[in-house]
């Protein structure tokens, strides 16, 4: 009898064990289209795998409003419980992170973390920063966060203050104010704390059984990591400059191939990054103008005026390139200074090389013969004869009386004839 029941118990245990699987992902950085796509795909994968819940370990200063709204939409319509855990200690859920945390079925924070400062900021191409428009944006954000808080049964009043007054609180205050459900030092302790909790998903009420759940950690793939890195404003800015310089080098030196390939790849990556960031096209045009001014300096002697204009244009364009008051969505001053200095030094070096090349006496071709010395190999008749210069025989003309063997110096080149003059021994 025991032997007959053993396979049945084994099957039941295996079924229960398979159901108690919790997927865990980590979002550490700005909320952008890459983070949004990563969360969206993992919610779908967790639902397809019949995972018991999806835990999002969150540490973010905020990010793009559009990406945040897409994440919240996916969380509110998820068929499995979504848990947002602001961790580890020292992490924060700022700005867009507040909306995401409040939208979770279960919200938790680790000791030493904070949440808040969700006031919206106007940025992006042609962003209207007038008071009326900012009021509209703020009111829209308030309505959105209040609807989220009401749906999840959280503190609606605090949610509104987080948007209107950018208030920020610690994990202890968040628990007291009913902003979060738990304070948990570790993920394992969180799974124990929320065991038995009942939540409402898009498919109905679900009771969490997470005490003995198996944790399946899902790391960002190489593709996501690369896209996340290039979405950084500093990296996007550097890629754009490398792309522009690479294409210019290829155009000025056709057939080099390598600069053109690197430039094209960098520009494509930069364009991807720019579409995920609040770009200001006025800044982009100023950067392009700076490159044009640097190139003109090589062609037109302006005694440094074009170079100065290019430096000013590059600095202003770099500062304006990403229109956002948030520091993590702007190019660092250090990167701007390094890029401007490198660009200016390069073009000044190129200009110096060009000027030296223009002033340098030609050493090849017919122009290289001017000023060279030779010897008459025959006596000139009617001002014409043949001379030997650089081991070559040339037809030459001269106003001087030149006899065979006389030393001569080339004064001019007229087609295939040389203009020469006799060199006195004293002069020589």
SVG drawing of the C-alpha trace seen along z (x, -y; Angstrom):
<svg xmlns="http://www.w3.org/2000/svg" viewBox="-11 -88 95 90">
<polyline fill="none" stroke="black" stroke-width="0.4" points="0.0,0.0 2.8,-2.4 4.6,-1.6 1.4,-2.4 0.9,-5.8 4.6,-6.8 4.5,-7.8 1.2,-9.7 2.7,-11.7 5.8,-12.3 3.6,-13.7 1.6,-16.0 4.8,-17.3 6.4,-17.9 3.3,-19.8 3.2,-22.0 6.9,-22.6 6.6,-23.6 3.8,-26.1 5.9,-27.8 8.5,-29.4 9.2,-33.1 11.0,-35.0 13.3,-37.8 14.7,-40.6 16.9,-43.6 16.4,-47.1 19.3,-49.3 19.4,-52.6 17.3,-55.0 13.8,-54.0 14.1,-54.2 12.8,-52.2 15.4,-49.5 14.2,-49.0 10.6,-49.1 11.1,-46.5 13.0,-44.2 10.2,-44.4 7.5,-43.9 9.3,-40.8 9.8,-39.3 6.2,-39.8 5.2,-37.9 7.7,-35.1 6.6,-34.8 3.0,-34.5 3.9,-31.9 5.9,-29.9 3.0,-30.0 5.4,-31.6 3.8,-32.2 5.0,-35.8 7.5,-38.2 9.8,-40.2 11.3,-43.4 14.3,-44.5 14.3,-48.2 16.9,-51.0 16.3,-54.0 16.6,-57.8 13.7,-58.0 13.5,-58.3 11.2,-58.9 7.5,-59.4 6.5,-57.5 8.5,-54.4 7.2,-54.5 3.6,-54.6 4.2,-51.6 5.6,-49.7 2.7,-50.6 0.3,-49.5 1.9,-46.1 1.9,-45.7 -1.8,-46.7 -2.9,-44.2 -0.6,-41.4 -2.2,-38.0 0.4,-37.1 1.3,-39.1 4.0,-41.7 6.2,-42.5 8.4,-45.6 11.2,-45.4 13.3,-48.6 16.6,-46.9 19.4,-46.5 20.1,-49.0 21.0,-52.4 18.7,-52.0 15.9,-54.4 12.7,-54.6 12.7,-58.2 10.5,-60.0 9.2,-57.3 10.2,-54.7 7.4,-55.9 4.7,-55.2 6.2,-51.7 6.4,-50.9 2.8,-52.0 1.5,-50.0 2.9,-46.7 0.6,-44.1 3.1,-43.9 5.4,-46.8 8.4,-46.4 11.6,-48.2 14.9,-47.2 16.2,-49.0 18.2,-52.2 16.2,-53.0 13.9,-55.8 11.0,-56.7 9.6,-59.9 10.3,-63.1 7.9,-62.2 7.3,-65.7 7.1,-65.6 9.6,-67.6 9.1,-68.9 11.8,-67.7 12.2,-66.6 12.2,-68.2 10.2,-71.4 9.1,-70.9 6.7,-73.6 8.0,-74.8 5.3,-77.5 3.5,-77.6 0.2,-76.6 1.7,-73.6 3.6,-72.5 0.3,-72.7 -1.3,-70.5 1.6,-68.0 1.5,-68.0 -2.3,-67.6 -2.1,-64.7 0.6,-63.0 -1.4,-63.5 -4.4,-62.0 -2.4,-59.0 -0.6,-58.3 -3.9,-58.7 -5.6,-56.2 -2.7,-53.8 -2.8,-54.3 -6.6,-53.8 -6.4,-50.6 -3.7,-49.2 -5.2,-50.5 -2.3,-52.7 -2.0,-56.2 -3.6,-58.5 -2.8,-61.7 0.9,-60.9 1.0,-59.9 -0.4,-63.3 2.2,-65.1 5.0,-63.1 4.0,-64.5 3.0,-68.1 5.6,-68.8 8.3,-66.2 8.2,-64.8 10.5,-61.9 10.3,-59.4 12.3,-56.6 11.2,-52.9 10.0,-53.2 7.8,-56.3 6.6,-54.6 5.4,-51.6 3.7,-53.8 1.9,-55.9 0.7,-52.8 2.8,-53.5 4.4,-50.0 3.4,-46.7 6.6,-45.4 10.2,-46.2 12.4,-43.3 16.2,-43.1 16.5,-40.3 14.6,-38.7 14.1,-35.5 12.6,-37.4 10.3,-39.2 9.0,-35.9 8.2,-34.8 6.5,-38.0 4.2,-38.1 3.3,-34.4 -0.5,-34.0 -1.2,-37.6 -4.2,-37.9 -3.8,-40.2 -6.0,-41.1 -4.7,-40.4 -6.3,-40.8 -7.4,-37.2 -8.9,-37.5 -7.7,-37.1 -4.6,-35.2 -3.2,-34.0 0.6,-34.0 2.4,-30.9 6.0,-32.1 7.5,-30.8 9.1,-27.8 9.1,-29.1 12.0,-28.5 13.7,-31.6 14.6,-31.9 16.9,-34.9 16.8,-36.3 19.7,-38.5 19.7,-41.1 21.0,-39.5 24.0,-40.9 21.8,-42.7 19.9,-44.5 23.1,-45.4 24.6,-46.9 21.5,-48.9 21.3,-50.1 24.9,-51.3 24.6,-53.2 21.3,-54.8 23.4,-56.7 23.6,-60.4 27.4,-60.5 27.9,-57.4 25.4,-58.5 27.2,-61.9 30.6,-60.3 29.2,-57.8 27.7,-60.6 31.0,-62.5 33.0,-59.4 30.4,-58.7 30.7,-62.3 34.5,-62.2 34.7,-58.8 32.4,-59.7 34.4,-63.0 37.7,-61.1 36.4,-58.7 35.1,-61.5 38.4,-63.3 40.4,-60.1 38.3,-57.8 39.3,-54.2 40.4,-54.3 37.4,-52.1 38.2,-51.6 37.2,-55.2 34.0,-55.0 32.9,-51.6 33.6,-52.7 31.8,-56.0 28.8,-54.4 28.4,-51.9 28.8,-54.6 26.2,-56.8 23.7,-54.0 24.2,-53.3 24.0,-57.0 20.7,-57.4 19.2,-54.5 20.4,-56.1 19.1,-59.5 15.6,-58.2 15.5,-57.0 16.6,-60.3 15.0,-63.8 17.0,-65.3 16.9,-68.9 17.6,-69.4 18.8,-72.9 21.8,-71.4 22.4,-68.8 22.5,-71.6 25.0,-73.6 27.3,-70.6 27.0,-70.1 27.7,-73.8 30.8,-73.4 32.2,-70.6 31.6,-72.8 33.4,-75.7 36.4,-73.5 36.5,-72.2 36.3,-75.7 39.2,-76.8 41.4,-74.3 40.3,-75.8 39.9,-79.5 42.6,-81.4 40.6,-83.2 43.5,-83.5 41.6,-81.3 38.2,-83.0 36.4,-80.0 38.0,-77.7 36.9,-79.9 33.4,-79.9 33.5,-76.2 34.5,-75.7 31.7,-78.0 29.2,-76.2 30.3,-72.8 30.1,-73.6 26.6,-75.3 25.3,-72.4 26.6,-69.8 24.9,-71.6 21.6,-71.8 21.7,-68.4 19.6,-66.7 16.9,-68.9 16.3,-67.8 16.8,-69.3 17.6,-65.8 21.4,-65.3 21.2,-61.6 19.6,-62.7 22.3,-65.3 25.8,-65.1 28.4,-65.4 30.5,-68.6 33.7,-66.5 32.7,-64.7 31.8,-67.9 35.2,-69.5 37.2,-66.5 35.3,-66.2 35.7,-69.9 39.4,-70.0 40.1,-66.9 38.2,-68.2 39.8,-71.7 43.3,-70.2 42.8,-67.8 41.6,-70.5 44.3,-72.9 46.8,-70.1 45.3,-69.5 45.3,-73.3 49.0,-73.5 49.9,-70.6 48.1,-72.1 49.8,-75.5 53.2,-73.9 52.5,-71.8 51.5,-74.9 54.7,-76.8 57.0,-73.9 59.0,-74.0 57.9,-71.4 60.3,-68.5 58.7,-66.6 57.3,-67.5 58.2,-70.5 57.7,-72.9 60.4,-71.1 63.0,-72.2 62.7,-75.9 65.8,-77.1 67.8,-73.9 71.2,-74.1 72.5,-72.3 74.9,-72.6 74.7,-73.6 75.5,-70.6 75.7,-72.9 76.3,-76.5 73.0,-78.4 72.1,-79.7 69.5,-82.5 68.9,-82.1 68.1,-78.4 69.9,-75.2 69.9,-72.1 70.8,-71.7 71.3,-68.9 69.3,-69.2 68.9,-66.3 70.4,-63.9 67.8,-64.9 68.2,-66.7 65.9,-69.7 65.4,-72.3 66.0,-75.7 65.9,-79.3 67.9,-82.2 68.6,-85.9 72.2,-85.3 75.0,-84.2 75.6,-80.5 78.3,-78.3 78.8,-74.6 79.7,-73.6 78.5,-76.8 76.6,-76.3 73.0,-77.4 70.0,-77.8 66.4,-77.2 64.2,-80.3 60.9,-79.1 59.2,-76.2 57.2,-76.9 55.6,-73.6 58.4,-71.4 61.0,-74.3 63.1,-75.7 63.9,-79.3 67.5,-79.5 70.2,-81.9 73.9,-81.7 75.4,-81.3 78.6,-83.2 81.2,-81.5 81.1,-84.2 77.3,-83.9 77.6,-80.1"/>
</svg>
